[in-house]
Amino acid sequence: MLGARDQVAAKFGKNSDPYAATGLKKKSEHKKGGRVIRGWPIQRAGQLELGSLGVW
């Protein structure tokens, strides 16, 4: 029974329903990561905003 999840992932892919049926999350269900830079000026609709200060 060891490696059954690996075999399902190899046969059907990590974004399939059989992969999710083994108790694991699909690849598309994982949270997307992103980098947040705080305090860096952000250009928004022609205005300059300082992210952490809230100054327009």
PQR file with spaces between the fields and no chain letter, atoms N, CA, C, O and H, PARSE charges and radii, in Angstrom:
ATOM       1  N    MET     1       0.825   -1.191    0.000 -0.4000 1.5000
ATOM       2  CA   MET     1       0.000    0.000    0.000 -0.0000 2.0000
ATOM       3  C    MET     1       0.868    1.254    0.000  0.5500 1.7000
ATOM       4  O    MET     1       0.384    2.355   -0.259 -0.5500 1.4000
ATOM       5  N    LEU     2       2.149    1.077    0.292 -0.4000 1.5000
ATOM       6  CA   LEU     2       3.046    2.216    0.274 -0.0000 2.0000
ATOM       7  C    LEU     2       3.227    2.715   -1.148  0.5500 1.7000
ATOM       8  O    LEU     2       3.395    1.921   -2.074 -0.5500 1.4000
ATOM       9  H    LEU     2       2.543    0.182    0.502  0.4000 1.0000
ATOM      10  N    GLY     3       3.194    4.017   -1.319 -0.4000 1.5000
ATOM      11  CA   GLY     3       3.391    4.600   -2.637 -0.0000 2.0000
ATOM      12  C    GLY     3       2.148    4.644   -3.495  0.5500 1.7000
ATOM      13  O    GLY     3       2.238    4.973   -4.677 -0.5500 1.4000
ATOM      14  H    GLY     3       3.057    4.662   -0.567  0.4000 1.0000
ATOM      15  N    ALA     4       1.000    4.327   -2.949 -0.4000 1.5000
ATOM      16  CA   ALA     4      -0.233    4.334   -3.741 -0.0000 2.0000
ATOM      17  C    ALA     4      -0.575    5.742   -4.200  0.5500 1.7000
ATOM      18  O    ALA     4      -1.033    5.938   -5.326 -0.5500 1.4000
ATOM      19  H    ALA     4       0.927    4.059   -1.988  0.4000 1.0000
ATOM      20  N    ARG     5      -0.353    6.726   -3.330 -0.4000 1.5000
ATOM      21  CA   ARG     5      -0.634    8.110   -3.710 -0.0000 2.0000
ATOM      22  C    ARG     5       0.307    8.577   -4.814  0.5500 1.7000
ATOM      23  O    ARG     5      -0.095    9.320   -5.709 -0.5500 1.4000
ATOM      24  H    ARG     5       0.019    6.567   -2.415  0.4000 1.0000
ATOM      25  N    ASP     6       1.559    8.137   -4.745 -0.4000 1.5000
ATOM      26  CA   ASP     6       2.516    8.493   -5.792 -0.0000 2.0000
ATOM      27  C    ASP     6       2.125    7.879   -7.134  0.5500 1.7000
ATOM      28  O    ASP     6       2.291    8.503   -8.182 -0.5500 1.4000
ATOM      29  H    ASP     6       1.885    7.533   -4.018  0.4000 1.0000
ATOM      30  N    GLN     7       1.609    6.661   -7.094 -0.4000 1.5000
ATOM      31  CA   GLN     7       1.190    6.004   -8.324 -0.0000 2.0000
ATOM      32  C    GLN     7      -0.026    6.695   -8.936  0.5500 1.7000
ATOM      33  O    GLN     7      -0.116    6.841  -10.155 -0.5500 1.4000
ATOM      34  H    GLN     7       1.475    6.154   -6.243  0.4000 1.0000
ATOM      35  N    VAL     8      -0.967    7.124   -8.076 -0.4000 1.5000
ATOM      36  CA   VAL     8      -2.146    7.840   -8.570 -0.0000 2.0000
ATOM      37  C    VAL     8      -1.722    9.167   -9.172  0.5500 1.7000
ATOM      38  O    VAL     8      -2.243    9.570  -10.212 -0.5500 1.4000
ATOM      39  H    VAL     8      -0.893    7.006   -7.086  0.4000 1.0000
ATOM      40  N    ALA     9      -0.769    9.860   -8.523 -0.4000 1.5000
ATOM      41  CA   ALA     9      -0.281   11.141   -9.044 -0.0000 2.0000
ATOM      42  C    ALA     9       0.424   10.943  -10.383  0.5500 1.7000
ATOM      43  O    ALA     9       0.287   11.778  -11.278 -0.5500 1.4000
ATOM      44  H    ALA     9      -0.345    9.533   -7.678  0.4000 1.0000
ATOM      45  N    ALA    10       1.160    9.874  -10.532 -0.4000 1.5000
ATOM      46  CA   ALA    10       1.873    9.618  -11.778 -0.0000 2.0000
ATOM      47  C    ALA    10       0.917    9.241  -12.911  0.5500 1.7000
ATOM      48  O    ALA    10       1.135    9.609  -14.065 -0.5500 1.4000
ATOM      49  H    ALA    10       1.271    9.196   -9.805  0.4000 1.0000
ATOM      50  N    LYS    11      -0.132    8.510  -12.574 -0.4000 1.5000
ATOM      51  CA   LYS    11      -1.048    8.032  -13.606 -0.0000 2.0000
ATOM      52  C    LYS    11      -2.048    9.105  -14.040  0.5500 1.7000
ATOM      53  O    LYS    11      -2.290    9.278  -15.234 -0.5500 1.4000
ATOM      54  H    LYS    11      -0.308    8.210  -11.636  0.4000 1.0000
ATOM      55  N    PHE    12      -2.633    9.831  -13.071 -0.4000 1.5000
ATOM      56  CA   PHE    12      -3.710   10.761  -13.381 -0.0000 2.0000
ATOM      57  C    PHE    12      -3.292   12.233  -13.297  0.5500 1.7000
ATOM      58  O    PHE    12      -3.963   13.086  -13.878 -0.5500 1.4000
ATOM      59  H    PHE    12      -2.436    9.691  -12.100  0.4000 1.0000
ATOM      60  N    GLY    13      -2.220   12.548  -12.601 -0.4000 1.5000
ATOM      61  CA   GLY    13      -1.798   13.934  -12.429 -0.0000 2.0000
ATOM      62  C    GLY    13      -2.246   14.478  -11.083  0.5500 1.7000
ATOM      63  O    GLY    13      -3.156   13.941  -10.451 -0.5500 1.4000
ATOM      64  H    GLY    13      -1.676   11.855  -12.129  0.4000 1.0000
ATOM      65  N    LYS    14      -1.589   15.555  -10.653 -0.4000 1.5000
ATOM      66  CA   LYS    14      -1.874   16.110   -9.330 -0.0000 2.0000
ATOM      67  C    LYS    14      -3.086   17.029   -9.307  0.5500 1.7000
ATOM      68  O    LYS    14      -3.422   17.574   -8.256 -0.5500 1.4000
ATOM      69  H    LYS    14      -0.850   15.991  -11.166  0.4000 1.0000
ATOM      70  N    ASN    15      -3.754   17.212  -10.457 -0.4000 1.5000
ATOM      71  CA   ASN    15      -4.934   18.066  -10.495 -0.0000 2.0000
ATOM      72  C    ASN    15      -6.176   17.261  -10.867  0.5500 1.7000
ATOM      73  O    ASN    15      -7.103   17.805  -11.467 -0.5500 1.4000
ATOM      74  H    ASN    15      -3.481   16.768  -11.310  0.4000 1.0000
ATOM      75  N    SER    16      -6.209   15.978  -10.523 -0.4000 1.5000
ATOM      76  CA   SER    16      -7.312   15.113  -10.921 -0.0000 2.0000
ATOM      77  C    SER    16      -8.174   14.738   -9.721  0.5500 1.7000
ATOM      78  O    SER    16      -7.775   14.887   -8.566 -0.5500 1.4000
ATOM      79  H    SER    16      -5.456   15.537  -10.035  0.4000 1.0000
ATOM      80  N    ASP    17      -9.368   14.248  -10.036 -0.4000 1.5000
ATOM      81  CA   ASP    17     -10.284   13.806   -8.980 -0.0000 2.0000
ATOM      82  C    ASP    17      -9.785   12.550   -8.257  0.5500 1.7000
ATOM      83  O    ASP    17      -9.932   12.470   -7.037 -0.5500 1.4000
ATOM      84  H    ASP    17      -9.692   14.128  -10.974  0.4000 1.0000
ATOM      85  N    PRO    18      -9.203   11.569   -8.952 -0.5600 1.5000
ATOM      86  CA   PRO    18      -8.667   10.413   -8.219  0.2800 2.0000
ATOM      87  C    PRO    18      -7.556   10.793   -7.233  0.5500 1.7000
ATOM      88  O    PRO    18      -7.424   10.181   -6.173 -0.5500 1.4000
ATOM      89  N    TYR    19      -6.763   11.803   -7.587 -0.4000 1.5000
ATOM      90  CA   TYR    19      -5.710   12.279   -6.676 -0.0000 2.0000
ATOM      91  C    TYR    19      -6.349   12.887   -5.425  0.5500 1.7000
ATOM      92  O    TYR    19      -5.867   12.668   -4.313 -0.5500 1.4000
ATOM      93  H    TYR    19      -6.870   12.301   -8.448  0.4000 1.0000
ATOM      94  N    ALA    20      -7.424   13.644   -5.601 -0.4000 1.5000
ATOM      95  CA   ALA    20      -8.124   14.237   -4.459 -0.0000 2.0000
ATOM      96  C    ALA    20      -8.829   13.164   -3.623  0.5500 1.7000
ATOM      97  O    ALA    20      -9.005   13.332   -2.417 -0.5500 1.4000
ATOM      98  H    ALA    20      -7.816   13.822   -6.504  0.4000 1.0000
ATOM      99  N    ALA    21      -9.225   12.080   -4.256 -0.4000 1.5000
ATOM     100  CA   ALA    21      -9.901   11.000   -3.540 -0.0000 2.0000
ATOM     101  C    ALA    21      -8.963   10.266   -2.585  0.5500 1.7000
ATOM     102  O    ALA    21      -9.422    9.593   -1.662 -0.5500 1.4000
ATOM     103  H    ALA    21      -9.081   11.944   -5.237  0.4000 1.0000
ATOM     104  N    THR    22      -7.654   10.390   -2.799 -0.4000 1.5000
ATOM     105  CA   THR    22      -6.707    9.745   -1.894 -0.0000 2.0000
ATOM     106  C    THR    22      -6.502   10.552   -0.613  0.5500 1.7000
ATOM     107  O    THR    22      -5.775   10.121    0.282 -0.5500 1.4000
ATOM     108  H    THR    22      -7.281   10.936   -3.549  0.4000 1.0000
ATOM     109  N    GLY    23      -7.147   11.731   -0.522 -0.4000 1.5000
ATOM     110  CA   GLY    23      -7.044   12.532    0.689 -0.0000 2.0000
ATOM     111  C    GLY    23      -6.098   13.705    0.578  0.5500 1.7000
ATOM     112  O    GLY    23      -5.827   14.376    1.573 -0.5500 1.4000
ATOM     113  H    GLY    23      -7.738   12.081   -1.249  0.4000 1.0000
ATOM     114  N    LEU    24      -5.582   13.970   -0.633 -0.4000 1.5000
ATOM     115  CA   LEU    24      -4.675   15.087   -0.843 -0.0000 2.0000
ATOM     116  C    LEU    24      -5.401   16.199   -1.592  0.5500 1.7000
ATOM     117  O    LEU    24      -6.414   15.954   -2.246 -0.5500 1.4000
ATOM     118  H    LEU    24      -5.801   13.424   -1.442  0.4000 1.0000
ATOM     119  N    LYS    25      -4.881   17.425   -1.496 -0.4000 1.5000
ATOM     120  CA   LYS    25      -5.459   18.549   -2.226 -0.0000 2.0000
ATOM     121  C    LYS    25      -5.000   18.525   -3.672  0.5500 1.7000
ATOM     122  O    LYS    25      -3.890   18.092   -3.981 -0.5500 1.4000
ATOM     123  H    LYS    25      -4.057   17.624   -0.965  0.4000 1.0000
ATOM     124  N    LYS    26      -5.879   18.999   -4.558 -0.4000 1.5000
ATOM     125  CA   LYS    26      -5.490   19.164   -5.951 -0.0000 2.0000
ATOM     126  C    LYS    26      -4.495   20.317   -6.050  0.5500 1.7000
ATOM     127  O    LYS    26      -4.431   21.173   -5.168 -0.5500 1.4000
ATOM     128  H    LYS    26      -6.780   19.351   -4.307  0.4000 1.0000
ATOM     129  N    LYS    27      -3.733   20.327   -7.116 -0.4000 1.5000
ATOM     130  CA   LYS    27      -2.742   21.376   -7.306 -0.0000 2.0000
ATOM     131  C    LYS    27      -3.420   22.743   -7.455  0.5500 1.7000
ATOM     132  O    LYS    27      -2.877   23.753   -7.008 -0.5500 1.4000
ATOM     133  H    LYS    27      -3.785   19.632   -7.833  0.4000 1.0000
ATOM     134  N    SER    28      -4.598   22.779   -8.079 -0.4000 1.5000
ATOM     135  CA   SER    28      -5.295   24.041   -8.288 -0.0000 2.0000
ATOM     136  C    SER    28      -5.963   24.556   -7.011  0.5500 1.7000
ATOM     137  O    SER    28      -6.373   25.716   -6.969 -0.5500 1.4000
ATOM     138  H    SER    28      -5.039   21.958   -8.442  0.4000 1.0000
ATOM     139  N    GLU    29      -6.083   23.727   -5.972 -0.4000 1.5000
ATOM     140  CA   GLU    29      -6.729   24.141   -4.729 -0.0000 2.0000
ATOM     141  C    GLU    29      -5.752   24.746   -3.729  0.5500 1.7000
ATOM     142  O    GLU    29      -6.174   25.283   -2.705 -0.5500 1.4000
ATOM     143  H    GLU    29      -5.750   22.785   -6.006  0.4000 1.0000
ATOM     144  N    HIS    30      -4.455   24.670   -4.008 -0.4000 1.5000
ATOM     145  CA   HIS    30      -3.471   25.249   -3.105 -0.0000 2.0000
ATOM     146  C    HIS    30      -3.471   26.757   -3.231  0.5500 1.7000
ATOM     147  O    HIS    30      -3.711   27.296   -4.311 -0.5500 1.4000
ATOM     148  H    HIS    30      -4.112   24.234   -4.840  0.4000 1.0000
ATOM     149  N    LYS    31      -3.204   27.438   -2.130 -0.4000 1.5000
ATOM     150  CA   LYS    31      -3.162   28.892   -2.124 -0.0000 2.0000
ATOM     151  C    LYS    31      -1.956   29.386   -2.916  0.5500 1.7000
ATOM     152  O    LYS    31      -0.844   28.875   -2.779 -0.5500 1.4000
ATOM     153  H    LYS    31      -3.009   27.000   -1.252  0.4000 1.0000
ATOM     154  N    LYS    32      -2.205   30.377   -3.735 -0.4000 1.5000
ATOM     155  CA   LYS    32      -1.125   30.957   -4.526 -0.0000 2.0000
ATOM     156  C    LYS    32      -0.335   31.910   -3.646  0.5500 1.7000
ATOM     157  O    LYS    32      -0.919   32.748   -2.959 -0.5500 1.4000
ATOM     158  H    LYS    32      -3.108   30.792   -3.846  0.4000 1.0000
ATOM     159  N    GLY    33       0.962   31.794   -3.658 -0.4000 1.5000
ATOM     160  CA   GLY    33       1.815   32.658   -2.866 -0.0000 2.0000
ATOM     161  C    GLY    33       2.124   33.949   -3.594  0.5500 1.7000
ATOM     162  O    GLY    33       2.059   34.030   -4.820 -0.5500 1.4000
ATOM     163  H    GLY    33       1.437   31.113   -4.216  0.4000 1.0000
ATOM     164  N    GLY    34       2.455   34.931   -2.826 -0.4000 1.5000
ATOM     165  CA   GLY    34       2.813   36.202   -3.412 -0.0000 2.0000
ATOM     166  C    GLY    34       3.645   37.001   -2.436  0.5500 1.7000
ATOM     167  O    GLY    34       3.560   36.810   -1.223 -0.5500 1.4000
ATOM     168  H    GLY    34       2.508   34.866   -1.829  0.4000 1.0000
ATOM     169  N    ARG    35       4.438   37.881   -2.966 -0.4000 1.5000
ATOM     170  CA   ARG    35       5.311   38.686   -2.128 -0.0000 2.0000
ATOM     171  C    ARG    35       4.651   40.029   -1.866  0.5500 1.7000
ATOM     172  O    ARG    35       4.209   40.694   -2.803 -0.5500 1.4000
ATOM     173  H    ARG    35       4.508   38.036   -3.952  0.4000 1.0000
ATOM     174  N    VAL    36       4.579   40.437   -0.607 -0.4000 1.5000
ATOM     175  CA   VAL    36       3.980   41.707   -0.226 -0.0000 2.0000
ATOM     176  C    VAL    36       5.085   42.607    0.302  0.5500 1.7000
ATOM     177  O    VAL    36       5.793   42.254    1.245 -0.5500 1.4000
ATOM     178  H    VAL    36       4.939   39.897    0.154  0.4000 1.0000
ATOM     179  N    ILE    37       5.223   43.768   -0.313 -0.4000 1.5000
ATOM     180  CA   ILE    37       6.209   44.747    0.139 -0.0000 2.0000
ATOM     181  C    ILE    37       5.458   45.865    0.838  0.5500 1.7000
ATOM     182  O    ILE    37       4.698   46.595    0.201 -0.5500 1.4000
ATOM     183  H    ILE    37       4.648   44.055   -1.079  0.4000 1.0000
ATOM     184  N    ARG    38       5.657   46.006    2.123 -0.4000 1.5000
ATOM     185  CA   ARG    38       4.941   47.015    2.893 -0.0000 2.0000
ATOM     186  C    ARG    38       5.753   48.307    2.947  0.5500 1.7000
ATOM     187  O    ARG    38       6.979   48.287    3.058 -0.5500 1.4000
ATOM     188  H    ARG    38       6.274   45.413    2.640  0.4000 1.0000
ATOM     189  N    GLY    39       5.040   49.426    2.865 -0.4000 1.5000
ATOM     190  CA   GLY    39       5.692   50.702    2.958 -0.0000 2.0000
ATOM     191  C    GLY    39       6.288   51.193    1.656  0.5500 1.7000
ATOM     192  O    GLY    39       6.886   52.268    1.622 -0.5500 1.4000
ATOM     193  H    GLY    39       4.044   49.442    2.775  0.4000 1.0000
ATOM     194  N    TRP    40       6.141   50.430    0.582 -0.4000 1.5000
ATOM     195  CA   TRP    40       6.684   50.823   -0.704 -0.0000 2.0000
ATOM     196  C    TRP    40       5.598   51.583   -1.465  0.5500 1.7000
ATOM     197  O    TRP    40       4.448   51.144   -1.477 -0.5500 1.4000
ATOM     198  H    TRP    40       5.655   49.557    0.610  0.4000 1.0000
ATOM     199  N    PRO    41       5.925   52.696   -2.093 -0.5600 1.5000
ATOM     200  CA   PRO    41       4.894   53.459   -2.832  0.2800 2.0000
ATOM     201  C    PRO    41       4.253   52.616   -3.928  0.5500 1.7000
ATOM     202  O    PRO    41       4.940   51.927   -4.682 -0.5500 1.4000
ATOM     203  N    ILE    42       2.942   52.681   -4.002 -0.4000 1.5000
ATOM     204  CA   ILE    42       2.175   51.915   -4.980 -0.0000 2.0000
ATOM     205  C    ILE    42       1.469   52.906   -5.904  0.5500 1.7000
ATOM     206  O    ILE    42       0.811   53.831   -5.427 -0.5500 1.4000
ATOM     207  H    ILE    42       2.384   53.241   -3.389  0.4000 1.0000
ATOM     208  N    GLN    43       1.595   52.727   -7.204 -0.4000 1.5000
ATOM     209  CA   GLN    43       0.908   53.583   -8.167 -0.0000 2.0000
ATOM     210  C    GLN    43      -0.493   53.028   -8.367  0.5500 1.7000
ATOM     211  O    GLN    43      -0.648   51.876   -8.773 -0.5500 1.4000
ATOM     212  H    GLN    43       2.129   51.976   -7.592  0.4000 1.0000
ATOM     213  N    ARG    44      -1.514   53.828   -8.089 -0.4000 1.5000
ATOM     214  CA   ARG    44      -2.882   53.351   -8.199 -0.0000 2.0000
ATOM     215  C    ARG    44      -3.729   54.437   -8.859  0.5500 1.7000
ATOM     216  O    ARG    44      -3.958   55.488   -8.260 -0.5500 1.4000
ATOM     217  H    ARG    44      -1.388   54.763   -7.759  0.4000 1.0000
ATOM     218  N    ALA    45      -4.185   54.203  -10.056 -0.4000 1.5000
ATOM     219  CA   ALA    45      -5.078   55.089  -10.805 -0.0000 2.0000
ATOM     220  C    ALA    45      -4.541   56.516  -10.869  0.5500 1.7000
ATOM     221  O    ALA    45      -5.296   57.469  -10.678 -0.5500 1.4000
ATOM     222  H    ALA    45      -3.998   53.349  -10.542  0.4000 1.0000
ATOM     223  N    GLY    46      -3.263   56.670  -11.132 -0.4000 1.5000
ATOM     224  CA   GLY    46      -2.688   57.987  -11.286 -0.0000 2.0000
ATOM     225  C    GLY    46      -2.357   58.684   -9.990  0.5500 1.7000
ATOM     226  O    GLY    46      -1.886   59.821  -10.008 -0.5500 1.4000
ATOM     227  H    GLY    46      -2.650   55.896  -11.288  0.4000 1.0000
ATOM     228  N    GLN    47      -2.591   58.032   -8.862 -0.4000 1.5000
ATOM     229  CA   GLN    47      -2.292   58.633   -7.565 -0.0000 2.0000
ATOM     230  C    GLN    47      -1.201   57.814   -6.883  0.5500 1.7000
ATOM     231  O    GLN    47      -1.073   56.613   -7.120 -0.5500 1.4000
ATOM     232  H    GLN    47      -2.974   57.108   -8.847  0.4000 1.0000
ATOM     233  N    LEU    48      -0.436   58.460   -6.054 -0.4000 1.5000
ATOM     234  CA   LEU    48       0.630   57.780   -5.333 -0.0000 2.0000
ATOM     235  C    LEU    48       0.145   57.463   -3.935  0.5500 1.7000
ATOM     236  O    LEU    48      -0.309   58.351   -3.213 -0.5500 1.4000
ATOM     237  H    LEU    48      -0.540   59.436   -5.861  0.4000 1.0000
ATOM     238  N    GLU    49       0.240   56.189   -3.546 -0.4000 1.5000
ATOM     239  CA   GLU    49      -0.213   55.770   -2.227 -0.0000 2.0000
ATOM     240  C    GLU    49       0.961   55.128   -1.503  0.5500 1.7000
ATOM     241  O    GLU    49       1.672   54.307   -2.082 -0.5500 1.4000
ATOM     242  H    GLU    49       0.609   55.467   -4.132  0.4000 1.0000
ATOM     243  N    LEU    50       1.165   55.488   -0.262 -0.4000 1.5000
ATOM     244  CA   LEU    50       2.162   54.814    0.562 -0.0000 2.0000
ATOM     245  C    LEU    50       1.424   53.722    1.325  0.5500 1.7000
ATOM     246  O    LEU    50       0.564   53.996    2.162 -0.5500 1.4000
ATOM     247  H    LEU    50       0.587   56.155    0.208  0.4000 1.0000
ATOM     248  N    GLY    51       1.782   52.469    1.013 -0.4000 1.5000
ATOM     249  CA   GLY    51       1.056   51.311    1.517 -0.0000 2.0000
ATOM     250  C    GLY    51       0.833   51.288    3.018  0.5500 1.7000
ATOM     251  O    GLY    51      -0.306   51.126    3.455 -0.5500 1.4000
ATOM     252  H    GLY    51       2.480   52.247    0.333  0.4000 1.0000
ATOM     253  N    SER    52       1.871   51.443    3.824 -0.4000 1.5000
ATOM     254  CA   SER    52       1.709   51.271    5.265 -0.0000 2.0000
ATOM     255  C    SER    52       1.259   52.557    5.950  0.5500 1.7000
ATOM     256  O    SER    52       0.720   52.498    7.054 -0.5500 1.4000
ATOM     257  H    SER    52       2.797   51.575    3.469  0.4000 1.0000
ATOM     258  N    LEU    53       1.464   53.707    5.332 -0.4000 1.5000
ATOM     259  CA   LEU    53       1.121   54.971    5.969 -0.0000 2.0000
ATOM     260  C    LEU    53      -0.299   55.417    5.649  0.5500 1.7000
ATOM     261  O    LEU    53      -0.883   56.197    6.401 -0.5500 1.4000
ATOM     262  H    LEU    53       1.903   53.755    4.434  0.4000 1.0000
ATOM     263  N    GLY    54      -0.865   54.933    4.542 -0.4000 1.5000
ATOM     264  CA   GLY    54      -2.219   55.310    4.171 -0.0000 2.0000
ATOM     265  C    GLY    54      -2.300   56.752    3.703  0.5500 1.7000
ATOM     266  O    GLY    54      -3.359   57.370    3.811 -0.5500 1.4000
ATOM     267  H    GLY    54      -0.391   54.299    3.931  0.4000 1.0000
ATOM     268  N    VAL    55      -1.222   57.297    3.191 -0.4000 1.5000
ATOM     269  CA   VAL    55      -1.181   58.690    2.734 -0.0000 2.0000
ATOM     270  C    VAL    55      -1.441   58.712    1.232  0.5500 1.7000
ATOM     271  O    VAL    55      -0.853   57.932    0.482 -0.5500 1.4000
ATOM     272  H    VAL    55      -0.362   56.794    3.103  0.4000 1.0000
ATOM     273  N    TRP    56      -2.322   59.605    0.800 -0.4000 1.5000
ATOM     274  CA   TRP    56      -2.605   59.736   -0.623 -0.0000 2.0000
ATOM     275  C    TRP    56      -1.859   60.886   -1.188  0.5500 1.7000
ATOM     276  O    TRP    56      -1.965   61.164   -2.382 -0.5500 1.4000
ATOM     277  H    TRP    56      -2.799   60.238    1.409  0.4000 1.0000
